[in-house]
Amino acid sequence: MTISIAHLGPPGTYAEQAAVFYINWLAKKTGIEAILCPYPSIAQSLQAVAFGHTQLAVVPVENSIEGSVTMTMDTLWQLDRLQIQLALVMPIVHALISCATSLDSIKTVYSHPQALAQCQGWLQEFLPSVQVIPSNSTTEALQRLEQDLTTAAIASSRAAQLYKLPILASSINDYPENCTRFWVVSQPKIEAVDDISSASASHTSLAFSVPANVPGALLKPLEVFAQLGINLSRIESRPTKRSLGEYLFFIDVESNATSAEMQSALAKLNKYIEVLKIFGSYNVLPINAFGNEVKS
Amino acid sequence: MTISIAHLGPPGTYAEQAAVFYINWLAKKTGIEAILCPYPSIAQSLQAVAFGHTQLAVVPVENSIEGSVTMTMDTLWQLDRLQIQLALVMPIVHALISCATSLDSIKTVYSHPQALAQCQGWLQEFLPSVQVIPSNSTTEALQRLEQDLTTAAIASSRAAQLYKLPILASSINDYPENCTRFWVVSQPKIEAVDDISSASASHTSLAFSVPANVPGALLKPLEVFAQLGINLSRIESRPTKRSLGEYLFFIDVESNATSAEMQSALAKLNKYIEVLKIFGSYNVLPINAFGNEVKS
């Protein structure tokens, strides 16, 4: 059996690196082989799973410096039928990749807006007068570096190896503790994967809208979790896209959706919310920068 | 007296349009004249005020479709000394600007990532195979359109007029109810502006960190507001940038910071939070797409 995994491409992105880890982990656990399918955007990676073109997708959810990847959350809410199988937390170490011989000759730096934002202090200090140009992924601009020696790109050192390009500066992110959480998502029933993922899952992700913006509209749902001793590890608001000031709330809780306290919480929650979507229960695996599992 | 206003440039951005409205409004109220100072990023617009290069900045805070402008929030928290004077809510109507004679000849579309995201449905329907390239503002790519007839940019129709460029398609945003909230910010004391802005201000914005991620850590501060009948119009979490899973919370409340209930809330809040920053009290002005005040 071979399954396919969608991710943001071209090859060499951090999403691909997380997907490669997952492939190795899955092979070790189940013997299942998997192939990678790069897509031009995160939304298209998720749509690939929803429409059955691939079995899984690995998508970034949140970075410790730049925060939520809103495209992932909005697309999950819209598609309405994807389940999270596993979370991977991976350190992000950016490199400046260029065929230039020194920093002085660089005039333009390309990268994904998240990567540019994560290196803005370094860029201001070492390349204060370059033009910074956002691209659709960290690897999209790599192909043009060989033709233009005044350009550079910010991507992983793994991407530099993959494209056989020189690294001009390593570890250029402003905060050393830079890491990104990825989700492995599938359609609701993928048996082989479900078996290994849902057993003893530690986290559950869900999202809901509240009926009106009155004092305490968000408070009531939060009280439900607090009163049952369920810790929220994250809360994020997103616009409903209907009108300014109307929000959906995305919540990660440290509990399995099938546990007694979560069943109780979900039953009580219904009184205070409008629409509830549960994106599944899953475990969180910390992995290191080389794509190996970190044993705690 | 002439004051200067920083905004995201080049000229023709939505931030400039909001700033132009503010200039007219200010002139009518106080007789003060103002000049516009375009900056290449939102962060630099805010730094211009913090370091005294301009007296004011007009920056986007939140869009009804794409949500928070995280750059604005993160920079406000970091700079630590800016005050919000006024909020402006402006409808956003995007146009496809190009020197091409028809949609068929367009191969590349440039715009700010927020504008691209707000038109993704339209692009998928009418230009499914074009390359979409993010730029630093909606107007940055306008200059190249005349040289390359296969390119287009998404910006306001006002920008098309300003650069004397043809509009190929109007109102291309996916949701008609697309609007952005801008903040006019200054250093804490700008007397002429303070006088007109803080009187009877209806909203207050603040941000805080909580001491630990235990069940209910966010609940306690929210309960303070709810118990005093203060409505939260917005809550947004941002990473502390220290480690994944640690957040700051940005909150807008419908109350003046000098009111009795807010004074009481702020006193009680101190028990539950780590660091509190108050970004000021201000009024919210809805303006129409032509930059005129909407009378309610």
Interface residues (C-beta under 8 A of the other chain):
Chain A: A43 E62 N63 S64 I65 E66 G67 T70 M71 V89 P113 A117 Q120 V132 I133 P134 S135 N136 Y175 E177 C179 R181 N213 V214 P215 G216 L218 L219 L222 E223 F225 A226 G229 I230 N231 L232 S233 R234 I235 E236 S237 R238 P239 K241 R242 S243 L244 G245 Y247
Chain B: A43 E62 N63 S64 I65 E66 G67 T70 M71 V89 P113 A117 Q120 V132 I133 P134 S135 N136 Y175 E177 C179 R181 N213 V214 P215 G216 L218 L219 L222 E223 F225 A226 G229 I230 N231 L232 S233 R234 I235 E236 S237 R238 P239 K241 R242 S243 L244 G245 Y247
